[in-house]
Amino acid sequence: MRVFKTLVLLFLVPVVRGCMVQLKNGGYEDIVIAINPQLPEDHNIIRNIQNMVKEASNYLFNATKQRFFFKAVKIIIPLHWLPKPEYLSVKTESYDKADVIVANPYLKYVDEPYTLQYRECGEKGRYIHFTPNFLLNDSLYIIYGSRAKVFVHEWAHLRWGVFDEYNNDAPFYLSVNSGKETVEATRCSADVMGKYIFQSCTGNSCMTRECEYDQQTKLYEAGCKFVPEKTENAPASIMYMQSLPSVVEFCDQSTHNGKATNMQNKMCDHKSTWEVIMNSTDFSNTSPINSTSPPFETSFSLLQTKDRVVCLVLDVSGSMAWYDRINRLYQAAEIFLLQIIEKGSWVGIVTFHSTAQIICHLRQIVSEDVRQNLIKCLPTSADGATNICEGVRKGFEVIKQNYSHLDGSEIVLLTDGEDRGMSSCLTEVKNSGSIIHIIALGPNADPELEQFSNMTGGSKFYATDTVDSNALIDAFCGISSRSGNIFGQSIQLESTARSVTLKQWMNGTVIVDFTVGKDTFFVVTWNQSTSPPDILLRDPKEKEYRMSNFTFSNLNLRTARLKIAGTAEVGNWLYMIQNNQTESQVISMIVTSRAASMDVRPVTVKAHMNKDTNNFPNPMVIYAEVSQGFLPVLGATVMATVEQETGSAVELKLLDDGSGADIMKNDGIYSKYFTSFKGNGRYNLKVRIQGRNQTVRLGRRQSRALYVPGYIENGEIKMNAPRPEPSDEEIQAKLGSFNRVASGGSFVVKNVPLGGFTDVFPPCKITDLEAQFEEDKIHLFWTAPGNDLDEGQADRYIIKMSESFLDLRNTFEDATSVNTSSLVPKPAGTKESFQFKPENVTIENGTIIYFAICAVDNASLTSEVSNVVQAALFVPPKESLPDTHPTDVINHGVNVSIIVIGAVIPVLIAVSITICILYKKNRNGGFELRM
């Protein structure tokens, strides 16, 4: 075992889900850029990707002070593009785990590059999305700048977890300079010069004028744009406006605008992007390169996908006879072969104990007969010892009988046993080019099994012996194609199981929405008698399906299956199942389907934890991405179930409200902290999603390149075409009601103390604090944290205030305390409101007070300090409004006392500026996301 652990350490590379990028001597290698399989063949896309990355390598090298560059990139070519001699085969790379994807826009006519980013500051994003039009249409240069600079902007999101330094939802904020209040554009650095322009268009005719002051917001009117000077001296920042010719750097400590209302300040505690990059492991593991240019030009490998090739490698050792494991394996693998694996795929089957046997050679799934013949190869008995490497090698042998290499093939390895000889095939597995998905069954499955999937980029699943969790079936349902072809993938609509007593019923409803309906299967399983329970299924048009409509297999006597002909009816399908046996038994209902047509993208769910292995007492985060194509689906009810080795399960509700573990409101990523660690070992994750009869409003992604409204060149304002705004018809999707179920795979927890543990988790950080003056009082708003992060109820709050932003941010403990004796925390996720009159502060015109808050739990554990907010009070002078005729002369940083002129009498104006960011409805035609 000591030898095995040494080998494991040699092979281990830090892995982020979806990312296999390596950094060697400053050069990023194994970057994967994948072209969506729905795109027609166009080799200009490949050429422009190569040109973009080559140019970006030089730009990145200089922007990071000669530290990083792009050394080696792999481009995945779709299967349907014509093969070429220079195309190699994919190995462990795939579309679903690519770092960059090239696909049609998530909203029609919207070509904004963006990065799917939903984790904390400094943590890696999921992927970058470029559209074909962005890569092919040179007219977009004027809007976003060169593709190379955009790529570096997005790479910083993806790799280093920094955020945008602009904010379309809060484009302006109030600043105080030399005692004067000014309205500033949200930007970094503040040295970027420009003018505040309002453009109005009628048909093809547009007029520009200076922006007016909004009496309600106390900022500029809705629709006002900050238009930069084309010729600037400011070298920063890439995360604000990379399109400017002068911009060649990230904002650092000396140039950072800590008061701007942007996501960078909110998420990264007002640190500059360069400070975050400097704090990354990339930075600590490299040194500056003594050169004026990257030491290597970027190299490219062109990899083409091929037909899916899968070999099931199934453990049939003696322990598989325990706890009905061999029969449960048959039920789950049968569902995989009949319902999950995609048409056109190649499948083989191997079983192993102390030796391994080929049960089925590779067969291509071209008909239902092939599927039926494959299930005849599934094992029904178990005996012998466990030799995992023998099974894996035999799986490789099956594939090599049809192919000259293993590149891109997949092994589904299921085992319940421990094998001390696993180290003998680690090198072989690592170099094979095959992807290995592992399913660990029961508490004694080899603890080092995950190394196979870690080395090859495979998925990890864990199933307990608790039969009413469906974990084994859910694992097989989660092993779908990674090609990016969502129209061919099987989608789980339902997976539920429970113990039903004698003569009792298991009733439920499965919703078939209009985005799915082809290849719809209803499967009922039970675990005791070989005779089936009574089954009644009723479709939305009252058509009934009974026992005689279901099929039964002589080899699998505890499963009944119904395939709906054609496309299943949209609506509620009701099922009623009665246990007609003489004892209780576990009955389950599993429903799978595929996309109804190629014209409408199905609603899909992807669930996972923030890491595969966790060391206590670090908390974990559960994520569930609910989307239709690339569009986030909002307002769904998302429940997560986490099951531990003992079979005990914890259920949590995931939220998309921008509080707690969820960093971005309304992005379709539902999140929750997980802290209910019951012991060491494996855990599995399952999520269940429900949407109810509502219209989903779909919106733009965050973490995207800025759409520049125009430039000022030689004093002349040159506006770009307004950013495309989708119509209501395009941003609304009447999905109706829908159900989804998805496995989130497994994860491992270590170092949990035996016998339990005391409270070690403080309340989570409050990130949405807001403040406003109401007469002579301050009104604060925020979302309540929990006792343990975002779960439970905190014990009390600590609120501090200061007239110095820096003092409050840097020395929170020394700031003036607010009396909170009357403030009792509400349960986590509840909206809080607190009003008070500041003490020992003279409230007068121009008064600015900063606020921050902490929560304390009943074990006296304290949260991190919240975002810092500002409340400003001022009385406008009595003068006339400025001239609003079209003009080209507008001062940078307009003085508030000028733009609010014209009040008949002095009025008290309350200004609330959330220093981090406010998510409000954009009055210039932007939209909130609702469901």
N, C-alpha and C positions, 0 to 999 in steps of 0.2 A: 504493500500500500504506500510505503514511503516513496518508492520509485514512481508509482502512479502519480502521486501528488506533485512530485518534481516535474514530471512531464506536463501535467496540467498547467503548472505555472509558466512553463516555456511557451505553451500554445495560447495562453489567455491574452486577449487584447481587449481593452475597454470597449464595450459595445453599447451603443445607444440604439434603441429600436429604430429600424429603418436606416441605419447608418453603419457602413463598413469602411468609412474613410480612414486612411492612415496618414499620419504626419511623420515624415522622415527628413531630418536636417532642413526643416523649413518648407519642404515641398509636400503639398497635399497629393496623395495618391489614392487610386481606387474610387475616385468620384464617379458616381453613376448618374448619367443623364438618359432618361428613358422617353421614347416617343410613344404616345398613346396609340394603341392598336386600331382606333377608329379613324386615324388620320390617313388620307390618301398619300401615295408615294410622292415625295418631293425631295430631291437630293439637295436642293438649296437650303433646306432646314439643317441638314448635317453640315454643310459648308459654313453656314452662318453661325452655328453653334461653335464650330472650331475657331472661327475668326473671333468670336466674342470672348471665348475663354483665353485664347492666346493674348489678346489685348488686355484682358482683365488681369492676367498674371502679372504683367508689368505694373499696372495701376495699383494692384494690391501690394506688390513688393514695395513700392514707394510710399503708399499710404500707411503701411505698417513699419516704416522706418527700416527697410531692408531685412525683414524678418520672415515673411511668408510669400509663397507663390504657388501656382497650380502646376504640378509636375506631370500627373498622369490621369487621364479621363477616359471612361468607358461610355460609349453611346449604344443604347439598346435599340435595335431596329425591329419594327413589327414583323410578325410572321408572314403577313400577306405581301410585303414588299418583295420584289424579285431578288433572289439570292445573287451575290457577287463573290468572286474569288477572295476578295479582301475581308469578307464578313466571317468572323469566327463564331463559335457557339457560345451562348451564355453559359456560365458555370453556376455559381451561387447568386449571381446578380438577378434582380427581377424588377419589374415595373413597380410593384407595390412597395418595394423597399428602396426605391431610387431616391437620390438626393435632390434631383431636379427632374420635373416632368414637363413634357411638352404636350399640351392638350388644348382642345377648344376652350373658349372662355367660359367662366362660370355664369356670366350674364351676357346676353347678346350684345355685341358691339363693344364690350368692355375688355380691353386688352391690358389692363393694369397688371404688371408683374407683382406677385405677392409671395410671402412665405407663411405657411401654416405654422403658427407659433402660439403655443398655449401653456408654456411652462414658465417657471420663475426666471427672473433676471439671471443671466449667466448660464442658463441651461439651453441645450440645443433645440432647434425647431424640428419640424417633421419633414417638410419638403418645400422646394421653390417651384412655383408654377409659372411657366412662360406659355403664351399662346403662339400658335404658328404665325399669326399676323404680326405679333411683336417681333418675331425673328426675321420676318420677310419684308415688312413694310418700313422702308427708310424714312417715311414721312413722320414717323413717331419720334424720331431723334429730337425734333424741336420741343417735344413735350416732356420726354424723359431723359434726354441726353443720350450719350452713346450706350450701346448695349453692354459694353464692358463695364462702365461705371455703374449701371443698374445691377449687373451681376454681383459686383463687389458689395453694393448696398444690401442686396438680398442675402449674400453669403454671410455677412455680419449678423443678420437675423438668425440664419440657420446654424451657423457654427459657434458663435459666441453668445447668443442669447441677448443681444442688445435690441433696443426698440426705436421706433420712429421718433424724430425730434420735431415733427410738425403734427398738427391735429386738425383734421377737417371738421370735427364736431365742436371743437373749441378753438377756432383759428386766432382768437385775440385774447389778451389778458391785460390787466391793469398793472402798471409798474410805477414806481416812485423813484424819480431821479432828481437829485438836488432839491428836494422838497416839492417837486411838481409831479402831479399824477399824469401819466401818459398811457395811451392805449398802444400796445405793441403787438406785432404779429408773433404767433407762436413759432419760434425758430431757434436754431443754434448754428452758428453763433449769432448773437445780437448785432454783430458787426455787418451782417448782410444787409445792404441798403436797398431801398425800393420805395414804392409809392402805394397808397391805398386807393384802389380803383373799383368803381362799380360799373358794370357793363350791362346794358339793356339792349336786346335784339328784337327786331320785328322782321320776320322773314330772314333775308340775307343781309339786312342793314342793321348795323350795331353802333351804338353811341356809348362813349365812356365819360365818366365824370368822377370827381373826388367822392369818397364815401362820406355819408352822413352819420351822425351819432344817433344811436337807438336809445330813446328815453326809457325803455323798459329794461333792456339788458345793461345799459350804461356802457356799452361797447359799441363797435361799429354795427351798422345795419346788416341784416341778413343779405347775403349775396356779395358782400364786400370781399375783395381779393387783395392780397399783398402781392404786388408785381415787382420782381427784383430787377435791379440793374444788370444788364447782360455783362458789362465789364465791371468786375468787382476786384477788391483787394483781399477779401476774406478767404482764407484757404479752407475753412471748415463751415459745414460739416457734411460728410458723405451720407449720414443718416437723416439729414434734412433735405437738401436740394443738390443731389449729386450731379444734376444736369449743368450747373454753372461751370464755365470753363476754369474759374479760379479754384474751385473746390477740389482739393487733393488730399485732404486729411480728415480724420475723425476729430470731433470736439474733444479736447483734453481739459485738464483742470483749469488751465489759464483762459480757455475760450468758452467753456461750458456756460450755458444759460440756465442756471438752476431754478429760475422762477417761471420758466415757460410751462404752459399747461399741456405737456405732452406725455406719452407713455414711457419714454425713457426716464423722466423724472419720477413718475408714479411708481414704476416697477423697480427701479434701481436706486431708490433712496437719494435721488438728485445727483447721483454720480454721473460723470461724463462717460460717453461710450468708450473712449480710450482707456479709462480707468477699469472698466469692466473687462475689456479685452486683455489688459495687462494682468488681470487677476485670473485669467483662464489657464487651464493646464497646458494648452497649446503654447502660451507665452512662456510659462515656467520651464517648458521642456525644450526650448529653442534659444538660440543666441542670434544677434544680428549677423548678417552675412556681409563680408567686406567686398562689396561689389556695387556697381551702379545699376545693374540689371540682374534679373534672376539667373542663376547658374545653369539652368536647363530650360530649353523651350518645351512648352507643353506637348506631350505625346498623347495620341488618341488610339483607342482600340474600338473597332466597330463590331458589335456582337449582335447576332440575330437570334431571336427566339425560335423555338421549334415546338412540335407537338408535345403535349404534356406526357411525361413518362413516369409512372409511379409503381413502386413495388412495395406491397405490404409485407413486412417482416414481423411475424406474430409469434409470441412466446407460447409454447404449449408444454412447458415444464410442469412438474407435479403440482406446484402451488397454484396453478391456474384452475385446478379443480376445486379449490376452496372458494367459499362465499359465492358460488354460482358464477365465477369469473368467466369460464369458458363459454357459457351460454350468453352472458352479457356481451362478451366480445363478438359472438356471432351476430347478435341483434344489431350492435352498433356498426360492425363492418358491413353487414348486409345493407343498412341504410346508406352507407358511403358508396357502395358499388351500384345500387339501384337508383339513388336519388342525387347524390352529391357530385361524384366525379363527372367531369364534363364530357360531352359527346366528342369523339375524335381522339380522346386520350388513350394512352397505352397503359395497361395494368397487368402486373404479375403478382404472384402470391408465394411467399416462402414461410415455412414454419421452422421453429428451432427449439431444442431443449439442450442436451449435451452435444448434439450434432444438429445439422440443418438440412432441410429437404426442399427442393423446388416442387411446389404443388401445382402451380399454374405458370406456364411461360407467358411472356408478354402477349397480350391480345388487345387489338384496337377496338374501342367501343364504337361500333358503327350501327348497332341495332340492339333491340331489347333482348334478343336471343343471346348475344354476347354477355350482357349483364347477368342473365339468368345462369349461364354456364359458369361464370366467375364465382357466383355465390356457392356453387356446388363444391368449390375448392376450399371453402372456409372450414377451419378445424372444429371438431365437435368433442374431442377428448384430449386429455392432458396427462403427461407422465414424464419423469426424468428430471435431470438437473438443468442448470441454466448456463448457456454459453452465448453471450450476446454477440461477440465478435464473429462467431461462426455464422450466426443469422445475418449479420450485416454483409459479410463477405459473400454469402450465397445470394443475397439481394443484388449485390454488384454483378455477380455472375449472370443472373437472369437478364439484367440490362445489357451487358456486353454481348450476349448472344444475338442481339439485334443491332447494336450500335458499337462503333469502334472505340467510343470513350463514354465516360459517365457524365460529361458536362451537362448541367442543367437538369439532370434526372432527380427524382425525389424518392427517398426511402421513408416510409411510415413505420417507425419502430415502436412496438408495444411490448412492454415487459412488466412483470410484477416482482422479479427476482433480483438478487444481488450477484454480481459476477466479479470476482477479484482479478480476472484476466482481461478486463477492459483495456488496460494500458497497452496491450499487445497490438491493438489496431488503431490507436489514436493517430499516428502519423499517416496511415493509409486513409483514414477517414478525412483528415485535414486536406490531403492532397488529391482527393478523389474527384473533385468538381461536382459532386452530388450534394444535394440539400437533404439533411436528415431531420425529420420532424419526430419528436419523441412523445410517447404517451406513457406516463408512469402510472401504474395501476396498483393501488393498495399502499400500505405504509412501509413495505419492505423493498420497494423498487430501488434499484441501485442509486445511492446518493450522488454519484458522479455522472449519472446519465445525461444531465443537461450539457455536459461538455461536447457531446456530439452535435447538438443543435447550435451551441455557441460558436463552434468552429466553422459551421457550414451555413449559418444564417437561417436555420430551420425554426419552426414553431415548437413551443413547449406546452404540454398539457398534463394535467394530473386528475385522476379519478379515484375517489375513495370507494370503499365497499358499501357505502350507504346507497341503497338501490333507488331511493326516492329522490335523488338529486339529478338523475339523467346525465351525470358528468361524463360518462364514457361515450354516450351517444353524442353529446354536445361537442366533445373533442373531435370525433370523426366529422361532424358537420362543419367544424371550423377549419378543416384542411381543404380549402378551395384553391383554385388557380390564382397565381399571383401575376397573371399576364396583363391585368388592367381591363380585361373585357368583362365588365360588370353585367352585360346582357346575357352572358352564358353561365354565370355563377348561380349556384343554388343559394337561396335565402331562407333562413329559418324564421317562420312566423310564430311558431309555438313550440315549447318544450316544457311540459309540466308533468309532475308525477306525485302521487300521494297514496298512502295506505287507506284502503277502502274496506270497511268491515262487511260482514255477511249481509247480503241483500240490500246494501246501501248503494247510493249512486254517486258517480263522479260526473258533475255537469260543468260545462263551460262554453265560452264563445271564442271563436277564432275569427279575426277580421281579415278578409282578403280585400286589399285596396286596389285601385285601378292601375298602379304601377307594376303589379305582379299578377300571376294567374296561370302562366304556362307551367306544365310539368308539376302540377300541384298534387302532393301526396298527403293523405291523412294516415298516420300509423299509430296503432294501439298496441302496447306491449303489457304483459303481466308476468308475474314471477313465481306463481305457485302451480296451479293446475295446467295440464296440457290442453284442456278444453277452454274455449274463449269465454269472456264475459259477454253479456248482452250489450250490443252497440246500436245506437241510433244517431244518425247524423242528418241534419236538416239544413239545406242551403237557403240563401236569401229569398228564393222564390218558392219556399215551402216544399221543394222536392226532397224526399227522404231516401236515405241510403241505410240499409240494414245489413245484418250479418251476411246475407247472401250476396251482397255487392262487394264485400271485402274478399281478398285472396289470402290463403294460408299456405305455408310451405311445410312439406313433410319433414324438412331438415330443421326447421325453426318453428316449433309448435307453440311458441308463446308470443307470436307476432301476427297481427292482422293488418293488411295494407289495402288502401283504396287509392287508385289514381284517377283523378278527375279528367274526363275526356275534354280535349280542346283547351279553352281558357276558362278558368273557374269564375263563377258568378261573383261580382263585386258586392261586398256587404258582409253581414254577420252570418257565420256558419255556427249553428248550435249543435253541441254533442252531448249525449247522455249515455253513460256507461254504467251498467249495474254489475256488481260482483255477485255472481250467482253460485259461488262456491261455498263450501261449509266452513271456511276460515278466512281471515283477513288476508289480503294480498295487495301488493303495490301495483297500481295501474298507471300507465303513462300515456300521454297524447303528444305526438310529435308531428308537426306540419311543416313541410318545406315547399317552396315554389321557385319560379324564375320570373324574369322580367316579362311583362305581358307583350311588349313589342319593342322594336329597335328605335321607336320614335320617342319614347318616354323613359327617362332614366329611373330606375327603381330607388326607393328609399332604402338606404343601407346603414349598417351600424358597425363600427369598429371599436372594440374595447380593449384596454390594456392598463397595466400599472405603470408608474413612472420609472420603475426599475425591475429587473428580473431577480435580483438578490438584494436583500436588505439586512442591515445589521441593527438590531435593537440598541438604543431607543429611538432611532430615526423613524419618523412617521413615513407612511407611503401615501401616494395619491392615486385614486382610481379615475380613469378618463373614459368617456364614451363619446365618440364622434357620430352624430346623427346627421345624415346629409342626403340630398337628392343630387347625385352627380357631385359637383363641387360646391353646391349651395347648402348652407347650413339650414337645418330644420329646427325651428324654435318652438318653445311652449310644450314640448313633449314631457310626459312623466317617465323618468328613468330611474329604475330601481336596480341596485347591484347586490348580488349575493356572493359573499366570500366564504368558502368552505375550507376548513382545516383538516389535517390528516385524521383527527379523531372523528370527523363527520359533523362536528358542530358548525353551524353556519351563522353568519351575521348579515343582516340586510340593511342597506343604506340607501337613502334617496340622494341622487346626484343632481346638482343644480347648475344652471347657466346664468347666474345672476351677478357675476363679477365680484363676489365676496368669498372669503375663505380660500379654499384651494382653487377656486375658479377665477382666473386672472382677467378674463375678458367677457363682459356681458354680451349675450346674444351673438355668439360666434358658432353656436351649434356644438360646442364642446362642453359636455356636462361633467362636473368634477366633484370630488369629495375626498377629504383626508380619511385614511384608514389607520386606526391605532389599536384595534381589538385583537392584539396578538395573543393567542391562546397557547402558544408553545413554539418550539423550533420545528423546522421541516417545511414541507410543501403546502401551499394553499392554491386553490383554484378560484377563478373569477367568472361570473356569469352575469350578464345584464339583460334586463327586460324593459322594453320600451313600448309605451302606449301613447298614441295621439288620438284625440277625440275631435269629431266634426267641427273643424275650424279651418279658416283660411290661413295659410302660412305666408307671411311676408318675408321675402328673401332679400338679403342685402350684400353689401361689399365686404370683402375680407379686410382684416386689419393687416398690419405689417407689410405694407405695399409701397412701391415707389411713388413718389409725389407726382401728381399730374400738375405740371406747371401752367398757370393760367395765361402767362405771357411774359414778355421781357420789355425792358426799356433800353433802347439803343440810341445813343447820341441824343437823348432827351425825348425821343419819340416812343410812344406806347404802342407796342405791337402785341395784340392779344391773340392767343391761340383759340381754336374752336373750343366752345364750352365743353367741359367733360361730359360725355354721354350719360344721360340720366334715363334709365329704363322706365317704360310706362308702367302704370298699375297692372296692366295685363301681364307684363313680362316679369314683374317681381312678386306676383301673387300666384300661389299654387294651391288649388283647392284639393288637397290630398284626401280630405274626408278623414275617416278614422283609419288607424293602422296599428298593427302589432309587429314587433320584431323581438327576436331573442338572439343573443350572440355570446359565444364563449370568449373570454378575455385571456385565455391561456392560464399558465401557472406561474407562481413565483416562490422563492425560497426565503425563509426568515431564519436568521441566526442570532445567537446570544441573548435569547429571551430567558430571564432568570427562572429557575425551577421554583415552583410554588407560587408563581404570580409576581406582581410588582406593584409598587406604590405609584401614585400619580406622578408621571414624568412629562406630561404634555401640557404646555401652557395654552391659554387662548390664542387663536390665530391673530395675525396682524390685521388691523382695520385698514382698508385701502380706499374707502369711498367716503371719507369724512368731508362734509360740506359745512360752510358757515355763512351767516348773513346777519346784518344789523336789522333789527326791527325796533324803530324809535331808539331808545337808549339801551336796548337789550341785545344780547347775542343769541342767535338761534342756531344750534348745531344739529346735524343729521348724519346718521351712519347706519350700517348694517351690523347687528349684534353678532359678536363672535361666540364661541362656545366655551365650555369648561375645559374640554380637551380639543384644542384647535377649533374646528367648526362644528363640533358636536356637543350638545348639552347646553349649559347656561353658566356664564361667568358669575363671579361673586360680586365684583365691584369694578368701577372705572376710576382711572386717574386722568384728569384733564389738566393740561398746562397751557399757559399763554405767555406771549412775549411780544414786545414791539420790535424785536430783532429776529428775522428769519433764521439767520445762521446760528444765533444763540439757542433757539428752540430746537433746531435740527441737531446741533452738535452737543448740547448740554441740557437735554430734556429735564433731567432730575433737578437742575438748579433753577428752572423757570418758575414763574408764579403759578401756584395751584389754584384751581377753580373748586369751589365748594360743591361736592357731588353727594353730600349726605342724603339728599332726597332722591337720588337717582338709583333705581334698582334695575340691574340688567335683565333684559328679556331673553327668551330662548334663541339659540343660534339661528341666523337667517331672518330674524324679525327686524323690521325697520325701527330704529331708535330716533327719538327727538328730545332735545333738552334745551331749555331756555333759561337764561340767567342774566343778571346785571353785573358787568365787570366791576370788581372792587379795586380801589387804589389806582384807577386809570381815569384821566381827564378826557372825557369825550368831547371832541371839538372837530371843526372842519379839518379834514386831512388826516384824521386819526386812522392808523392802520394797526391792526392787532393780528398776530399769527396764533394758530391753535393746533394742538396735536393731542392724541389720546392713547392710553394704554388700557388693557383689560387685565384683571387679576382674578385667578380662580381660587377655589376654596382651600387649595394647598399653598397659597401665596406665590404661585408661579405667575410671572408677568409676561404679557405678550410683547412683541416688538413695538416700537413707536409707530403710530399710524402715519399716513400721509399728512403733510403740513398744509393747512389752509389759511387763507387770508380773508379778513373782513375789513373793508375800507369804508370810511364815512367821509363824505365831503358835501359842501353846499355850493352849487354852481353860481357864478356871478350873473348879474342882470345885464346882458348885452344882446346884440342881434345875432341871428344865425349866420354862418358863413355863406358866401355866394356858392350856389350849387350848380352853376352853369358848367358845361363841359370844360375841363381844364387839364393841363398836363403838369401843373405845378402843385405838388402836395408834399408837405413836410414829413420826413421820416420820424415816427414816434409822435403822433399828434397829441398836443396838450389837451387834457380833459377840460380845463377851464375855458378853452376856446370852442371845443366842439359841443359843449352843452349850453352855449350862450343862448339867451333869448327867453329865459324863464321870467315870468311877470313878477313873481315873488320868490324869494329863496325857499327852496324845498329841501327836505331831508332825503338824501338818496342813499340807499343801502346797496352796497356792491359786495357780492360774494364771489370770490375767486378760489376755486379749488386748485391749489398749486400743482397737484398731480394731474388730474384730468376730470372733467365732468362729462358724463354721457347724457347728453340732452338731445332732443329732436332738433335737427338742423333746419333752420327756417328757410334756407335757400333751396328747398326742394329735396334735401336729403330725407332719409326715412329711418325710423326705428324699425327693428325687426320684431314682429309679433306673430303669435299663432293663437 
